[in-house]
Amino acid sequence: MPHLTLMQWVYVFLAAALVLGSVAVVVVEDLLSAVIVEGVVSLHAALIFLFMSSADVAMTQAVVGAGLSTAVFLWILSRAGYLKWRSPEQGKEGE
């Protein structure tokens, strides 16, 4: 086995997390969980870009990939009636 530097081990870990997260997005049955995992996968991609000295691409990936797309997916799920938002008054079931 070749000797890997610490930075190469970080790349291997982030790439493995990216692949496992991508598989989890497809396999998970709950849509809300899939959206959350998609946001985490986008953040891992942003970290990979950051470690590759591409700060501008990393920032764009974090803002658009993790932030905006996750917010849009959550908005779509709420508009489709999949997510039911409750106010704190509605959460009190015993009263």
Buried (B, 14 or more C-beta within 10 A) or exposed (E): EEEEEEEEEBBEEBEEBBEEBBEBBEEBEEBEEBBBBBBBBBBBBBBBBBEEEBEEBBEEBBEEBBBEBBEEBBEEBEEEEEBEEEEEEEEEEEE
